[in-house]
Amino acid sequence: MRDRTVPAAPADHEALTAFLRGADLTLSGLGSPSVHLWNERDADGAVAATTGFELSADGRDALIRSVAVREDRRRAGAGSALARYAIERAAAGGARRAWLFSRRSGPFWRKLGFEVADRHELARRLPDTYQVRLFGETGQLDREVAWRRPLP
């Protein structure tokens, strides 16, 4: 475990919501126990980075989400380390495949072994996740780019 990465607690909800809103990431389901989130805080206690995932009902697929690093901490490998952390936790929980949505960060995810995937297949495998439900309800699913990779 990264030494500063800790599970998000209910008391973190407001700060995490503000941080992820600033990163323009999905906020749906942040307070749900089915959304596994971790965060890192700076010396002043402010959220500096987040990572997380949701599992499919059968536990075989994980939707990686909420991977964000404050701008002053980027380019030092923090984002990759956090993404790997969520991927490892999902695999340890039994997931066999990791999925995510990203329209802006393709090169980042490719470096972590992800390939472009069919967004509708992602939605079929993870229909009960907050992000998939939100994207389906709002029509955003048809504008998204899906990614996937096998897990060890």
DSSP file (Angstrom, degrees, kcal/mol; ACC not computed):
  #  RESIDUE AA STRUCTURE BP1 BP2  ACC     N-H-->O    O-->H-N    N-H-->O    O-->H-N    TCO  KAPPA ALPHA  PHI   PSI    X-CA   Y-CA   Z-CA
    1    1 A M              0   0    0      0, 0.0     2,-0.1     0, 0.0     5,-0.0   0.000 360.0 360.0 360.0 137.8    0.0    0.0    0.0
    2    2 A R    >   -     0   0    0      1,-0.1     3,-1.1    79,-0.1     0, 0.0  -0.436 360.0-122.4 -61.7 139.5    1.2    3.5   -0.8
    3    3 A D  T 3  S+     0   0    0      1,-0.3    -1,-0.1    -2,-0.1     0, 0.0   0.706 107.3  36.1 -65.5 -21.0    2.1    5.0    2.6
    4    4 A R  T 3  S+     0   0    0      2,-0.0     2,-0.6    36,-0.0    37,-0.4   0.434  91.0 103.8-109.7  -0.6   -0.2    8.0    2.2
    5    5 A T    <   +     0   0    0     -3,-1.1    35,-0.2    35,-0.1    45,-0.1  -0.733  47.8 170.8 -87.5 119.3   -3.1    6.3    0.4
    6    6 A V  E     -A   39   0A   0     33,-2.5    33,-2.6    -2,-0.6     3,-0.1  -0.923  39.6 -93.1-128.6 151.8   -5.9    5.6    2.9
    7    7 A P  E     -A   38   0A   0      0, 0.0    31,-0.3     0, 0.0     2,-0.2  -0.347  47.6-109.2 -60.5 140.9   -9.5    4.4    2.5
    8    8 A A        -     0   0    0     29,-2.9    29,-0.2     2,-0.0    42,-0.0  -0.522  34.8-154.4 -71.3 138.1  -12.0    7.2    2.1
    9    9 A A    >   -     0   0    0     -2,-0.2     3,-2.3     1,-0.1     4,-0.4  -0.708  31.4-103.0-107.9 161.9  -14.3    7.6    5.2
   10   10 A P  G >  S+     0   0    0      0, 0.0     3,-1.4     0, 0.0     4,-0.3   0.843 122.2  61.1 -53.2 -33.8  -17.8    9.1    5.3
   11   11 A A  G 3  S+     0   0    0      1,-0.3     4,-0.3     2,-0.1     3,-0.2   0.681  98.4  58.9 -67.9 -15.6  -16.2   12.3    6.8
   12   12 A D  G <> S+     0   0    0     -3,-2.3     4,-3.0     1,-0.2     5,-0.3   0.561  77.6  96.8 -86.0  -9.7  -14.2   12.6    3.6
   13   13 A H  H <> S+     0   0    0     -3,-1.4     4,-2.7    -4,-0.4     5,-0.2   0.874  82.7  45.6 -53.5 -48.9  -17.3   12.8    1.3
   14   14 A E  H  > S+     0   0    0     -4,-0.3     4,-2.2    -3,-0.2    -1,-0.2   0.929 116.3  45.0 -63.0 -45.5  -17.5   16.6    1.0
   15   15 A A  H  > S+     0   0    0     -4,-0.3     4,-2.4     2,-0.2    -2,-0.2   0.900 114.7  48.7 -66.6 -40.5  -13.8   17.1    0.4
   16   16 A L  H  X S+     0   0    0     -4,-3.0     4,-2.9     2,-0.2     5,-0.3   0.906 109.9  52.1 -65.7 -41.1  -13.7   14.2   -2.2
   17   17 A T  H  X S+     0   0    0     -4,-2.7     4,-2.3    -5,-0.3    -2,-0.2   0.934 112.0  45.6 -60.3 -46.5  -16.7   15.5   -4.0
   18   18 A A  H  X S+     0   0    0     -4,-2.2     4,-2.2    -5,-0.2    -2,-0.2   0.916 114.0  49.5 -62.9 -43.4  -15.1   19.0   -4.3
   19   19 A F  H  X S+     0   0    0     -4,-2.4     4,-1.2     1,-0.2    -2,-0.2   0.939 114.4  43.3 -62.9 -48.0  -11.8   17.5   -5.4
   20   20 A L  H  <>S+     0   0    0     -4,-2.9     5,-2.7     1,-0.2     4,-0.3   0.834 110.7  55.6 -70.5 -31.8  -13.4   15.2   -8.1
   21   21 A R  H ><5S+     0   0    0     -4,-2.3     3,-1.4    -5,-0.3    -1,-0.2   0.926 107.4  50.6 -62.3 -43.3  -15.7   18.0   -9.3
   22   22 A G  H 3<5S+     0   0    0     -4,-2.2    -2,-0.2     1,-0.3    -1,-0.2   0.791 109.8  50.0 -64.0 -28.1  -12.6   20.2   -9.8
   23   23 A A  T 3<5S-     0   0    0     -4,-1.2    -1,-0.3    -5,-0.1    -2,-0.2   0.426 113.9-121.1 -88.0  -0.2  -11.0   17.3  -11.8
   24   24 A D  T < 5 +     0   0    0     -3,-1.4     2,-0.3    -4,-0.3    -3,-0.2   0.883  63.9 143.5  60.2  42.3  -14.2   17.0  -13.9
   25   25 A L      < -     0   0    0     -5,-2.7    -1,-0.2     1,-0.1    -2,-0.1  -0.740  59.4 -80.0-110.1 161.5  -14.8   13.4  -12.9
   26   26 A T        -     0   0    0     -2,-0.3    -1,-0.1     1,-0.1   105,-0.1  -0.322  34.5-172.5 -63.2 133.4  -18.0   11.5  -12.2
   27   27 A L    >   +     0   0    0     -2,-0.1     3,-1.7   104,-0.0    -1,-0.1   0.547  41.5 124.8-101.6 -12.3  -19.5   12.2   -8.7
   28   28 A S  T 3  S+     0   0    0      1,-0.3   103,-0.2     2,-0.1   102,-0.1  -0.258  81.1   2.4 -59.0 128.1  -22.3    9.6   -8.8
   29   29 A G  T >  S+     0   0    0    101,-0.1     3,-2.1     1,-0.1     6,-0.3   0.538  79.2 140.8  79.7   8.8  -22.3    7.1   -6.0
   30   30 A L  T <  S+     0   0    0     -3,-1.7    -2,-0.1     1,-0.3     7,-0.1   0.822  74.5  46.9 -55.8 -32.8  -19.3    8.5   -4.1
   31   31 A G  T 3  S+     0   0    0      3,-0.0    -1,-0.3   -18,-0.0    -3,-0.1   0.469  89.4 108.9 -88.4  -0.6  -20.9    7.9   -0.7
   32   32 A S  S X  S-     0   0    0     -3,-2.1     3,-1.4     1,-0.1     0, 0.0  -0.509  71.0-134.2 -79.3 142.4  -22.0    4.3   -1.5
   33   33 A P  T 3  S+     0   0    0      0, 0.0    -1,-0.1     0, 0.0    -3,-0.0   0.699 104.9  65.3 -65.8 -17.4  -20.3    1.4    0.2
   34   34 A S  T 3  S+     0   0    0     -5,-0.1     2,-0.8     1,-0.1    21,-0.5   0.626  86.9  78.5 -80.4 -11.6  -20.1   -0.3   -3.3
   35   35 A V  E <  S- B   0  54A   0     -3,-1.4     2,-0.7    -6,-0.3    19,-0.2  -0.873  75.3-152.9 -98.3 111.7  -17.7    2.4   -4.5
   36   36 A H  E     + B   0  53A   0     17,-2.7    17,-1.9    -2,-0.8     2,-0.4  -0.759  23.0 175.3 -88.7 116.6  -14.3    1.7   -3.1
   37   37 A L  E     - B   0  52A   0     -2,-0.7   -29,-2.9    15,-0.2     2,-0.3  -0.937  16.1-175.6-127.1 145.9  -12.3    5.0   -2.8
   38   38 A W  E     -AB   7  51A   0     13,-2.7    13,-1.8    -2,-0.4     2,-0.3  -0.944   9.2-169.3-130.4 155.3   -8.9    5.9   -1.4
   39   39 A N  E     -AB   6  50A   0    -33,-2.6   -33,-2.5    -2,-0.3     2,-0.4  -0.962  15.4-145.8-141.8 162.1   -7.4    9.3   -1.1
   40   40 A E  E     - B   0  49A   0      9,-2.4     8,-3.6    -2,-0.3     9,-1.5  -0.985  17.8-158.9-124.5 139.4   -4.1   11.0   -0.3
   41   41 A R  E     - B   0  47A   0    -37,-0.4     6,-0.2    -2,-0.4     2,-0.1  -0.852  13.6-124.8-117.0 154.0   -3.9   14.3    1.6
   42   42 A D    >   -     0   0    0      4,-2.6     3,-2.0    -2,-0.3    -1,-0.1  -0.212  45.2 -83.2 -85.2-176.8   -1.1   16.8    1.7
   43   43 A A  T 3  S+     0   0    0      1,-0.3    -1,-0.1     2,-0.1    -2,-0.0   0.757 131.1  53.6 -61.3 -25.1    0.6   18.1    4.9
   44   44 A D  T 3  S-     0   0    0      2,-0.1    -1,-0.3     1,-0.0    -3,-0.0   0.455 120.3-107.8 -88.6  -1.2   -2.3   20.6    5.4
   45   45 A G  S <  S+     0   0    0     -3,-2.0     2,-0.2     1,-0.3    -2,-0.1   0.480  72.9 138.9  90.2   2.5   -4.9   17.9    5.2
   46   46 A A        -     0   0    0      1,-0.1    -4,-2.6    -5,-0.0    -1,-0.3  -0.563  64.3-100.1 -80.6 144.9   -6.3   18.8    1.7
   47   47 A V  E     +B   41   0A   0     -6,-0.2    -6,-0.3    -2,-0.2     3,-0.1  -0.468  44.6 170.6 -63.2 127.4   -7.1   16.1   -0.7
   48   48 A A  E     +     0   0A   0     -8,-3.6    22,-3.2     1,-0.4     2,-0.3   0.579  61.9   3.5-113.7 -18.7   -4.2   15.8   -3.2
   49   49 A A  E     -BC  40  69A   0     -9,-1.5    -9,-2.4    20,-0.2    -1,-0.4  -0.979  57.5-167.7-165.1 154.4   -5.1   12.5   -5.0
   50   50 A T  E     +BC  39  68A   0     18,-2.6    18,-1.9    -2,-0.3     2,-0.3  -0.959   5.9 174.8-143.1 160.5   -7.9    9.9   -5.3
   51   51 A T  E     +B   38   0A   0    -13,-1.8   -13,-2.7    -2,-0.3     2,-0.3  -0.965  14.6 141.3-158.4 158.3   -8.4    6.5   -6.8
   52   52 A G  E     -BC  37  65A   0     13,-0.8    13,-2.4    -2,-0.3     2,-0.3  -0.993  22.8-149.5-177.9-179.0  -11.1    3.9   -6.7
   53   53 A F  E     -BC  36  64A   0    -17,-1.9   -17,-2.7    -2,-0.3     2,-0.3  -0.980  10.7-140.1-161.6 165.1  -13.3    1.3   -8.4
   54   54 A E  E     -BC  35  63A   0      9,-1.6     9,-3.4    -2,-0.3     2,-0.3  -0.978  23.7-137.1-127.3 143.9  -16.7   -0.4   -8.4
   55   55 A L  E     - C   0  62A   0    -21,-0.5     7,-0.2    -2,-0.3     2,-0.0  -0.704  18.8-112.3 -99.2 153.0  -17.2   -4.2   -8.9
   56   56 A S    >   -     0   0    0      5,-2.7     3,-1.3    -2,-0.3    70,-0.1  -0.296  41.4 -98.0 -69.6 166.7  -19.8   -5.9  -11.1
   57   57 A A  T 3  S+     0   0    0      1,-0.3    -1,-0.1    68,-0.2    69,-0.1   0.846 127.5  44.6 -58.7 -35.4  -22.4   -7.9   -9.3
   58   58 A D  T 3  S-     0   0    0      3,-0.0    -1,-0.3     1,-0.0    -2,-0.0   0.497 109.1-125.1 -88.8  -3.1  -20.5  -11.2   -9.9
   59   59 A G  S <  S+     0   0    0     -3,-1.3    -2,-0.1     2,-0.2     3,-0.0   0.493  82.7 108.8  77.4   3.5  -17.2   -9.6   -8.9
   60   60 A R  S    S+     0   0    0     35,-0.2    36,-3.3    65,-0.1    37,-1.7   0.704  72.9  49.3 -85.9 -20.5  -15.4  -10.5  -12.1
   61   61 A D  E     - d   0  97A   0     34,-0.2    -5,-2.7    35,-0.2     2,-0.4  -0.946  65.2-161.7-124.4 141.8  -15.3   -7.0  -13.6
   62   62 A A  E     -Cd  55  98A   0     35,-2.3    37,-3.0    -2,-0.4     2,-0.8  -0.976  11.3-147.9-123.8 135.0  -14.1   -3.8  -12.0
   63   63 A L  E     -Cd  54  99A   0     -9,-3.4    -9,-1.6    -2,-0.4     2,-0.3  -0.893  19.5-147.4 -99.4 107.9  -14.8   -0.2  -13.2
   64   64 A I  E     +C   53   0A   0     35,-3.2    37,-0.4    -2,-0.8     2,-0.3  -0.576  33.9 154.2 -74.6 134.4  -11.8    1.9  -12.3
   65   65 A R  E     +C   52   0A   0    -13,-2.4   -13,-0.8    -2,-0.3     3,-0.1  -0.972  36.5  41.2-155.5 166.6  -12.8    5.4  -11.5
   66   66 A S  E     +     0   0A   0     -2,-0.3     2,-0.9     1,-0.2    -1,-0.1   0.770  60.1 157.5  63.5  30.3  -11.9    8.6   -9.6
   67   67 A V  E     +     0   0A   0    -16,-0.2     2,-0.3   -15,-0.1   -16,-0.2  -0.781  18.3 146.5 -85.9 109.7   -8.2    8.5  -10.5
   68   68 A A  E     -C   50   0A   0    -18,-1.9   -18,-2.6    -2,-0.9     2,-0.4  -0.999  30.9-166.2-148.4 142.9   -7.2   12.1  -10.0
   69   69 A V  E     -C   49   0A   0     -2,-0.3   -20,-0.2   -20,-0.2     5,-0.1  -0.998  34.3-107.4-131.4 132.9   -4.0   13.9   -8.9
   70   70 A R    >   -     0   0    0    -22,-3.2     3,-2.5    -2,-0.4     4,-0.4  -0.278  36.8-112.4 -57.4 143.9   -3.8   17.5   -8.0
   71   71 A E  G >  S+     0   0    0      1,-0.3     3,-1.3     2,-0.2    -1,-0.1   0.811 114.0  58.4 -53.0 -38.6   -1.9   19.5  -10.7
   72   72 A D  G 3  S+     0   0    0      1,-0.2    -1,-0.3     3,-0.0    -2,-0.1   0.582 108.3  48.2 -72.3  -5.8    1.1   20.3   -8.5
   73   73 A R  G X >S+     0   0    0     -3,-2.5     3,-0.6   -25,-0.2     5,-0.5   0.335  88.6 109.2-112.3   4.2    1.7   16.5   -8.0
   74   74 A R  T < 5 +     0   0    0     -3,-1.3    -4,-0.0    -4,-0.4    -3,-0.0  -0.301  64.4  37.2 -78.0 165.7    1.4   15.4  -11.6
   75   75 A R  T 3 5S+     0   0    0      1,-0.1    -1,-0.2    -2,-0.0    -4,-0.0   0.580  92.2  91.6  69.6  13.1    4.3   14.2  -13.7
   76   76 A A  T < 5S-     0   0    0     -3,-0.6    -2,-0.1     0, 0.0    -1,-0.1   0.214 108.9 -99.0-115.8  12.1    5.9   12.4  -10.8
   77   77 A G  T  >5S+     0   0    0      3,-0.0     4,-2.3     4,-0.0     5,-0.2   0.489  87.9 125.1  86.5   3.4    4.2    9.1  -11.4
   78   78 A A  H  ><S+     0   0    0     -5,-0.5     4,-2.4     1,-0.2     5,-0.2   0.906  72.1  50.0 -64.3 -41.8    1.5    9.6   -8.8
   79   79 A G  H  > S+     0   0    0      2,-0.2     4,-2.6     1,-0.2    -1,-0.2   0.925 111.9  47.2 -63.7 -44.6   -1.3    9.0  -11.1
   80   80 A S  H  > S+     0   0    0      1,-0.2     4,-2.7     2,-0.2     5,-0.2   0.915 112.3  50.1 -62.3 -43.2    0.1    5.8  -12.4
   81   81 A A  H  X S+     0   0    0     -4,-2.3     4,-2.0     1,-0.2    -1,-0.2   0.903 112.5  47.0 -63.1 -41.1    0.8    4.5   -8.9
   82   82 A L  H  X S+     0   0    0     -4,-2.4     4,-2.2     2,-0.2    -2,-0.2   0.905 111.8  49.7 -68.2 -41.4   -2.7    5.3   -7.8
   83   83 A A  H  X S+     0   0    0     -4,-2.6     4,-2.4     1,-0.2    -2,-0.2   0.935 111.9  48.7 -62.3 -45.1   -4.3    3.7  -10.9
   84   84 A R  H  X S+     0   0    0     -4,-2.7     4,-2.9     1,-0.2    -1,-0.2   0.877 107.7  56.4 -61.5 -36.8   -2.1    0.6  -10.2
   85   85 A Y  H  X S+     0   0    0     -4,-2.0     4,-2.4     2,-0.2    -1,-0.2   0.943 109.7  43.8 -60.3 -48.4   -3.2    0.6   -6.6
   86   86 A A  H  X S+     0   0    0     -4,-2.2     4,-2.5     2,-0.2    -2,-0.2   0.904 113.9  51.4 -63.8 -40.9   -6.9    0.5   -7.6
   87   87 A I  H  X S+     0   0    0     -4,-2.4     4,-2.5     2,-0.2    -2,-0.2   0.923 111.2  47.6 -62.0 -45.1   -6.2   -2.2  -10.2
   88   88 A E  H  X S+     0   0    0     -4,-2.9     4,-2.6     2,-0.2    -2,-0.2   0.900 111.8  49.6 -63.8 -41.6   -4.3   -4.3   -7.6
   89   89 A R  H  X S+     0   0    0     -4,-2.4     4,-1.3    -5,-0.2    -1,-0.2   0.906 111.5  49.3 -64.8 -40.6   -7.1   -3.9   -5.0
   90   90 A A  H  <>S+     0   0    0     -4,-2.5     5,-2.2     2,-0.2     3,-0.2   0.923 112.5  47.6 -64.2 -43.6   -9.7   -4.9   -7.6
   91   91 A A  H ><5S+     0   0    0     -4,-2.5     3,-1.8     1,-0.2    -2,-0.2   0.905 109.0  53.7 -63.3 -41.4   -7.7   -8.0   -8.6
   92   92 A A  H 3<5S+     0   0    0     -4,-2.6    -1,-0.2     1,-0.3    -2,-0.2   0.794 104.9  56.5 -63.2 -27.3   -7.2   -8.9   -5.0
   93   93 A G  T 3<5S-     0   0    0     -4,-1.3    -1,-0.3    -3,-0.2    -2,-0.2   0.426 130.6 -94.0 -84.2   0.9  -11.0   -8.8   -4.6
   94   94 A G  T < 5S+     0   0    0     -3,-1.8    -3,-0.2     1,-0.3    -2,-0.1   0.371  73.2 148.2 107.1  -4.1  -11.4  -11.3   -7.4
   95   95 A A      < -     0   0    0     -5,-2.2    -1,-0.3    -6,-0.2   -34,-0.2  -0.368  27.1-170.6 -66.4 143.0  -11.9   -9.1  -10.5
   96   96 A R  S    S+     0   0    0    -36,-3.3    55,-3.0     1,-0.2     2,-0.4   0.605  70.5  34.8-106.1 -19.9  -10.6  -10.6  -13.7
   97   97 A R  E     -dE  61 150A   0    -37,-1.7   -35,-2.3    53,-0.3     2,-0.4  -0.993  65.4-149.3-137.9 144.0  -10.9   -7.5  -15.9
   98   98 A A  E     +dE  62 149A   0     51,-2.9    51,-2.1    -2,-0.4     2,-0.3  -0.930  19.9 179.9-112.0 139.8  -10.6   -3.8  -15.4
   99   99 A W  E     +dE  63 148A   0    -37,-3.0   -35,-3.2    -2,-0.4     2,-0.3  -0.875   4.4 166.0-130.4 160.7  -12.6   -1.3  -17.3
  100  100 A L  E     - E   0 147A   0     47,-1.7    47,-2.4    -2,-0.3     2,-0.4  -0.974  31.0-120.9-165.7 165.8  -12.9    2.5  -17.4
  101  101 A F  E     + E   0 146A   0    -37,-0.4     2,-0.2    -2,-0.3    45,-0.2  -0.948  37.7 154.4-110.4 134.6  -14.2    5.4  -19.3
  102  102 A S        +     0   0    0     43,-2.7    -2,-0.0    -2,-0.4     4,-0.0  -0.789  20.6 171.6-161.8 120.2  -11.8    8.1  -20.5
  103  103 A R  S    S+     0   0    0     -2,-0.2     3,-0.1     2,-0.1    -1,-0.1   0.654  88.6  35.8 -93.7 -20.5  -12.1   10.5  -23.4
  104  104 A R  S    S+     0   0    0      1,-0.1    -1,-0.1    41,-0.1    -2,-0.0   0.669 110.6  52.4-108.7 -20.5   -9.1   12.6  -22.5
  105  105 A S     >  +     0   0    0      1,-0.2     4,-2.1     2,-0.1     3,-0.3  -0.061  57.3 131.9-117.8  33.6   -6.4   10.3  -21.0
  106  106 A G  H  > S+     0   0    0      1,-0.2     4,-2.7     2,-0.2     5,-0.2   0.903  75.1  51.1 -52.1 -50.2   -6.0    7.5  -23.6
  107  107 A P  H  > S+     0   0    0      0, 0.0     4,-1.7     0, 0.0    -1,-0.2   0.880 109.3  52.2 -59.1 -37.1   -2.1    7.6  -23.6
  108  108 A F  H  > S+     0   0    0     -3,-0.3     4,-0.6     1,-0.2    -2,-0.2   0.943 113.2  43.2 -61.1 -48.6   -2.0    7.4  -19.8
  109  109 A W  H ><>S+     0   0    0     -4,-2.1     5,-2.2     1,-0.2     3,-0.8   0.840 108.1  58.7 -70.9 -33.8   -4.2    4.3  -19.7
  110  110 A R  H ><5S+     0   0    0     -4,-2.7     3,-2.0     1,-0.2    -1,-0.2   0.900 100.6  57.3 -60.0 -39.9   -2.4    2.7  -22.6
  111  111 A K  H 3<5S+     0   0    0     -4,-1.7    -1,-0.2     1,-0.3    -2,-0.2   0.750 104.3  53.5 -62.9 -21.9    0.8    2.8  -20.6
  112  112 A L  T <<5S-     0   0    0     -3,-0.8    -1,-0.3    -4,-0.6    -2,-0.2   0.234 129.2 -95.7 -97.5  12.6   -1.0    0.9  -17.9
  113  113 A G  T < 5S+     0   0    0     -3,-2.0     2,-0.2     1,-0.3    -3,-0.2   0.567  76.5 141.9  90.8   9.7   -2.0   -1.9  -20.3
  114  114 A F      < -     0   0    0     -5,-2.2     2,-0.3    -8,-0.1    -1,-0.3  -0.582  30.7-162.7 -86.0 148.4   -5.5   -0.8  -21.3
  115  115 A E  E     -F  148   0A   0     33,-2.6    33,-2.3    -2,-0.2     2,-0.0  -0.917  34.6 -89.9-123.9 153.2   -6.9   -1.1  -24.8
  116  116 A V  E     -F  147   0A   0     -2,-0.3    31,-0.3    31,-0.2     2,-0.3  -0.381  53.8-173.3 -60.2 138.7   -9.9    0.7  -26.3
  117  117 A A  E     -F  146   0A   0     29,-2.6    29,-0.7    -2,-0.0     2,-0.6  -0.797  34.0 -83.5-131.1 170.4  -13.0   -1.4  -25.7
  118  118 A D     >  -     0   0    0     -2,-0.3     4,-2.1     1,-0.2     3,-0.4  -0.685  32.6-150.7 -77.3 118.4  -16.6   -1.5  -26.7
  119  119 A R  H  > S+     0   0    0     -2,-0.6     4,-2.1     1,-0.2    -1,-0.2   0.806  96.7  54.8 -62.9 -29.5  -18.5    0.9  -24.4
  120  120 A H  H  > S+     0   0    0      2,-0.2     4,-2.0     1,-0.2    -1,-0.2   0.838 105.4  51.9 -75.1 -31.3  -21.7   -1.1  -24.7
  121  121 A E  H  > S+     0   0    0     -3,-0.4     4,-2.3     2,-0.2    -2,-0.2   0.918 109.0  51.2 -66.2 -42.4  -19.8   -4.3  -23.6
  122  122 A L  H  X S+     0   0    0     -4,-2.1     4,-2.1     1,-0.2    -2,-0.2   0.942 110.4  49.0 -56.5 -47.1  -18.6   -2.4  -20.6
  123  123 A A  H  < S+     0   0    0     -4,-2.1    -1,-0.2     1,-0.2    -2,-0.2   0.856 110.5  50.7 -63.9 -35.1  -22.2   -1.4  -19.9
  124  124 A R  H  < S+     0   0    0     -4,-2.0    -1,-0.2     1,-0.2    -2,-0.2   0.881 114.6  43.3 -68.8 -37.2  -23.4   -5.0  -20.2
  125  125 A R  H  < S+     0   0    0     -4,-2.3   -68,-0.2     1,-0.2    -2,-0.2   0.768 127.5  29.2 -79.9 -25.7  -20.7   -6.3  -17.8
  126  126 A L  S >< S+     0   0    0     -4,-2.1     3,-1.4    -5,-0.2     6,-0.3  -0.303  72.1 143.7-128.8  48.9  -21.1   -3.5  -15.2
  127  127 A P  T 3  S+     0   0    0      0, 0.0    -1,-0.1     0, 0.0    -2,-0.1   0.751  70.7  52.7 -66.3 -24.9  -24.7   -2.4  -15.5
  128  128 A D  T 3  S+     0   0    0     -3,-0.1     2,-0.1     4,-0.1   -73,-0.1   0.443  81.0 111.6 -93.7   1.0  -25.3   -1.8  -11.9
  129  129 A T  S <> S-     0   0    0     -3,-1.4     4,-2.5    -6,-0.1     5,-0.2  -0.453  74.2-123.8 -74.5 149.9  -22.3    0.6  -11.3
  130  130 A Y  H  > S+     0   0    0      1,-0.2     4,-2.7     2,-0.2     5,-0.2   0.897 109.0  51.0 -59.5 -42.5  -23.2    4.2  -10.6
  131  131 A Q  H  > S+     0   0    0      2,-0.2     4,-2.6     1,-0.2    -1,-0.2   0.921 111.3  46.6 -66.2 -43.4  -21.2    5.5  -13.5
  132  132 A V  H  > S+     0   0    0     -6,-0.3     4,-2.4     2,-0.2     5,-0.2   0.926 113.6  49.0 -64.1 -44.6  -22.7    3.2  -16.1
  133  133 A R  H  X S+     0   0    0     -4,-2.5     4,-2.5     2,-0.2    -2,-0.2   0.936 113.1  47.5 -60.6 -45.6  -26.3    3.9  -14.8
  134  134 A L  H  X S+     0   0    0     -4,-2.7     4,-2.2    -5,-0.2     6,-0.3   0.935 112.6  48.3 -60.8 -46.9  -25.6    7.7  -14.9
  135  135 A F  H  X>S+     0   0    0     -4,-2.6     6,-1.9     1,-0.2     4,-0.9   0.865 113.1  48.6 -64.9 -35.5  -24.1    7.6  -18.4
  136  136 A G  H  <5S+     0   0    0     -4,-2.4     3,-0.3    -5,-0.2    -1,-0.2   0.915 112.4  47.8 -68.1 -43.0  -27.0    5.5  -19.6
  137  137 A E  H  <5S+     0   0    0     -4,-2.5    -2,-0.2     1,-0.2    -1,-0.2   0.841 118.2  40.0 -66.5 -34.7  -29.7    7.8  -18.1
  138  138 A T  H  <5S-     0   0    0     -4,-2.2    -1,-0.2    -5,-0.2    -2,-0.2   0.530 107.9-117.6 -94.6  -6.9  -28.1   11.0  -19.4
  139  139 A G  T ><5S+     0   0    0     -4,-0.9     3,-0.8    -3,-0.3     4,-0.2   0.471  81.2 121.6  83.0   1.0  -27.1    9.7  -22.9
  140  140 A Q  G >>< +     0   0    0     -5,-0.7     3,-2.0    -6,-0.3     4,-0.6   0.756  53.7  78.2 -69.3 -23.7  -23.4   10.2  -22.1
  141  141 A L  G >4 S+     0   0    0     -6,-1.9     3,-1.2     1,-0.3    -1,-0.2   0.874  88.6  56.4 -53.5 -40.0  -22.6    6.6  -22.7
  142  142 A D  G <4 S+     0   0    0     -3,-0.8    -1,-0.3    -7,-0.3    -2,-0.2   0.609 108.7  47.5 -71.1 -10.6  -22.7    7.1  -26.5
  143  143 A R  G <4 S+     0   0    0     -3,-2.0    -1,-0.2    -4,-0.2    -2,-0.2   0.446  95.3  99.1-104.6  -3.2  -20.1    9.8  -26.2
  144  144 A E    <<  -     0   0    0     -3,-1.2     2,-0.5    -4,-0.6   -25,-0.2  -0.415  64.0-138.2 -88.0 159.3  -17.7    7.9  -24.0
  145  145 A V        -     0   0    0     -2,-0.1   -43,-2.7   -27,-0.1     2,-0.3  -0.980  22.6-152.0-113.4 124.7  -14.5    6.0  -24.8
  146  146 A A  E     -EF 101 117A   0    -29,-0.7   -29,-2.6    -2,-0.5     2,-0.3  -0.686  10.9-170.0 -98.5 151.3  -14.2    2.7  -23.0
  147  147 A W  E     +EF 100 116A   0    -47,-2.4   -47,-1.7   -31,-0.3     2,-0.3  -0.956   5.3 179.0-135.7 152.6  -11.0    0.9  -22.0
  148  148 A R  E     +EF  99 115A   0    -33,-2.3   -33,-2.6    -2,-0.3   -49,-0.2  -0.992   9.1 177.6-151.5 158.2  -10.2   -2.5  -20.6
  149  149 A R  E     -E   98   0A   0    -51,-2.1   -51,-2.9    -2,-0.3   -35,-0.1  -0.968  34.1-107.3-154.9 149.6   -7.4   -4.8  -19.6
  150  150 A P  E     -E   97   0A   0      0, 0.0   -53,-0.3     0, 0.0   -54,-0.1  -0.424  32.2-135.3 -72.8 154.6   -7.1   -8.3  -18.1
  151  151 A L              0   0    0    -55,-3.0   -63,-0.0    -2,-0.1   -64,-0.0  -0.857 360.0 360.0-110.5 149.4   -6.1   -8.6  -14.5
  152  152 A P              0   0    0      0, 0.0   -56,-0.1     0, 0.0    -1,-0.1   0.504 360.0 360.0 -68.0 360.0   -3.6  -11.1  -13.2
